[in-house]
Amino acid sequence: MNSEPARPMLDWLTSHPVWQSFSENYEQEIKLNELQAERISTFIRKLESANIEQATILAGLPQYYKNTLEITEPSEKVTPITEQAVETGVDKNQTIQFIYSPLAQMFLPHSETGELLFSRSNGMAEIHWVSKNGIPYGVAPRLLFFYIFSMAKKYKIKEVPLGKSMSALMRDIGVTPVSGRKGNVARYTEQLKRLSTSFITLEYQQSADNDMQHLKIQNCKIFKETNLWFDPEYKKSASASVILDDEFYESLMKSAVPLELNAIRALKDSALALDIYTFLTYRSNKSTRRPIPWQGLADQFGSGYDNLKNFKLKFNKQLELVKKVWPECKAETSSAGLHMKDTKPHIESTLR
């Protein structure tokens, strides 16, 4: 008498309360093979191990389930889960965060600009931000981008759930929410609105051998759709989400810089420290003979500093903080600028 083959992942998944709730409310019949069940189970386990609320996980399941329907056999796109990960609900990619590569080179302002247009440059590259609600600034948009891009990259989803409230989302990104007129909840909500109405233009200039100049211009809409909380107390609203624009999502999948979550958490009180860490991680393994001059660094990083001398002082102070959380980092400064030395990446990602 033949017995049915073992289905450990499928059995685990069908008994999980989040999946049961999803199944009960899904409009179509649900059919999964063991491989598809493994991928969805991994998705749920990873989010649970990161202390993501069940409501937030549930909000992200519809899009993730649709993605798994395309999987019929093992492929390079599926990251295998180890036995240890199955037991503990974690794997070695758990502490990895991601940022879109151009945003690891040219940065948002550190303080309010009062403008609707903002530009930054890095050598022959430029980025231009436009937002009708004002340019995003400070720590908040950086932490929000880390979270949204990481969810999209890790779980290959365009629609990223943000949870039942801004307070819950802030806890997910490592920030203690404080309500009220002087609290930070309203500020994070405002920054998310600014991100949601932002468009960016990337310009790259290249010189050919015949001295001809080549200019590439790329226009990007980051979010195709944003669903935010309406209730002022953030207690009675449905789960919020953002949907990445199709072209931006494809660019993110091809060009994302891995970052270490614990380093981000340690540096989250300083936008400049986060920018330095992000840039140095992007440039690791890329030593340069000549230093990056201070004026070039100011064009790339600086925002709201009185003068170049003040920027140098702030940059050096934050660089020391970065090197405390990343002791192997070999970047140094001198009167000439920033010296980039060959450094092993802070974190290796197996995600592709």
Secondary structure, 3 states (H helix, E strand, C coil): CCCCCCCHHHHHHHCCHHHHHHHHHCCCCCCCCHHHHHHHHHHHHHHHHCCCCHHHHHHHHHHHHHHHCCCCCCCCCCCCCCHHHHHHCCCCCCCEEEEEHHHHCCCCCCCCCCCCEEEEEECCEEEEEEECCCCCCCHHHHHHHHHHHHHHHHHCCCEEEEECCHHHHHHHCCCCCCCCCCCCHHHHHHHHHHHHCEEEEEEEEEECCCCCEEEEEEEEECEEEEECCCCCCCCCCCCEEEEECHHHHHHHHHCEEEEEHHHHHHHCCCHHHHHHHHHHHHHCCCCCCCCECHHHHHHHCCCCCCCHHHHHHHHHHHHHHHHHHCCCCCCEEECCEEECCCCCCCCCCCCC
